[in-house]
């Protein structure tokens, strides 16, 4: 800061200090709002998930295991039923284990079948929609 000799210098210095104060107040308020938003629980979770960079390999393994487990569970329910005897329950448990293991290691046939079913359903819906649109 420069030396203040006259009253005009004093007025100028006061104006500069007031302007600096106003700018710092604006910066402080903006920083407060930014910090407040970042500390909201949903934003903390979002930033944590962004920081957690899941590799494609891990994602693929989780999806494959989930597909295998879901298909194995479905086969167990279909084989043993809700009131099945001990033999049916054992057969269901074996089917669950076998199908889960096979599909977890090699889910491509099931994924391809699912994609084909999805594409055929979409194609049917599109043609149905187009035929209704023409009428």
N, C-alpha and C positions, 0 to 999 in steps of 0.2 A: 504494500500500500504506500502511496506517496504521502509527502508531508502536506498537512493542511495549514494554510497560512491565512487565507481570507475566508469570509463567510460564504462566498460563492463556492470555494473549494469544499467547505463543510457541507453545503447543500448537495453538491455533486457526489461527495463520498456517501452521504446518507442515501441518496437515490440508488447508487450502485449497491449498497448493502441491502436496501429493500428489494431491489431486483434479484439479487443473489438469494435472499431469503425466500422470495416467491418461487423461484425456480427449484430450490431445494425442497420446498414444501410440496410442489407438484411431483417431483421425483419420489419423495418419501411416500406420498399417497398412492402413486402408481405401484411402487414396490410393495406396499402393504396389501393392496388388492391382489397383486400377483401371488404373494405368499399365502394370502387367505384362500384363494382359489386352489392353489397347489396342495393345501393341507386338508381339503375336503376329502372325506373317506373314498368317494368314488374316483376322484382324481388320483389319490394315492395308489389305489388298486390299478388304475389304468397305467400309471407310470411304472408300476412294478411289473406289469405284464409286458410293457414295451421293453423294459430292461432285460426281461427274461427272454432272451432270443433262443427259441426252440429250433433246433436244427431240423431239416427235412427228414433226416433219418429217424430221429426220435419220434417225430410226428407220424411217420409211416409205420413204425413199430407199434405205436399206441393204437393206431387205426386198425392195423392187422390183428392185433391181439383182441381188440374189442369186437371185431367182426367174427373172429373165431369163437370167442366166448358166447356171443349172442346166438350164433348159429348152433353151437353145442348145447346151449340151454334150451333152445327151441326144439332140437332133436330129442333131448331128454324128456321134455314135457310131452312131446308127441308119442314117444315110445312107452314111457311109464304111465302116463295118464295121471289123473288125480287120485284114483282109487286102485292103482295097480298093486299086484301082489309083490312078494319079495323078488321073484325072478324078473319081473318087469322093471322093478326099481333098479336092480343090479344092471340089467341090460341098458336102461336109461343112463345110468351113471357111466357105464363103459362107453356108450355112444357119445356122451357129453365130453368125456376126456379125449377120446380118439378124434372126434370132429374138431374140437377146440385146438388140439395140437396140430392137426393137419392143416387147418385153415389159418392158423397163426403163422405157420411157416410158409404157406403157399396160398395166399388169398386171391391170386389173379383169376382163377376160373370163376369164383363167386363174384368178384368185382366186375368181370366182363359180362356175366349174366345179368347182374344188376344194371349195368350201363345199357345193355341191349333192351331190357324191359323198360327202363326209363325213356330211352329214345323212341321206342315203339309207342309208348303212351303219349309222349309229346307229339309225335307225328299224327297219331289218331286225333288228338285234341285240335291240332292245327287244321287238319282236313275237315273236321266237324265244324270248326269255327268258320272256315272259309265257305263251306256249303251253306251255312246259315246266313252268312253275310250276303251271298248272292241272291237269296230269296227276298 
